[in-house]
Amino acid sequence: MTRVKRSLHARKKRRAVLDRAKGYRGDAHAHYRQAKEAVMKADAYAYRDRRNRKRDFRRLWITRINAAARQNGMSYSQFMHGLHSAGIELDRKVLADIAVRDAETFRRFAEAAREASTA
């Protein structure tokens, strides 16, 4: 088998890792071995947190909807059940935005939910 000289490709690979590690603290932005570890760790965190972000936003939306529903004399679960019973199909992201920006519209949704859950 023929011998492969790595100099060009090895340098290119190391340069790519060091470019991705720009801005890291300590040796992690300047020394290849530490930079490689830091980049691998950063990739693992990024992968994990792309999934966690979805959870975090859903949790935030539910908190906002619950706060607005309680201002209208309902719990979150009563409000959501009433909306489904009334046939109003809005997702939590939109409902949370309405709760924050337009209290009057949210109050009307709460009234519709209350009527549908009692009927």
KAJODA-V640083 format. One record per run of one state. SS is the DSSP state (~ for helix, > for strand, _ for the rest). FROM is the first residue (numbers start at 1). LEN is the number of residues. If there is no record, write none. Layout:
((SS;FROM;LEN) (SS;FROM;LEN))
This chain:
((_;1;6) (~;7;14) (_;21;5) (~;26;4) (_;30;2) (~;32;40) (_;72;4) (~;76;11) (_;87;5) (~;92;10) (_;102;1) (~;103;16) (_;119;1))
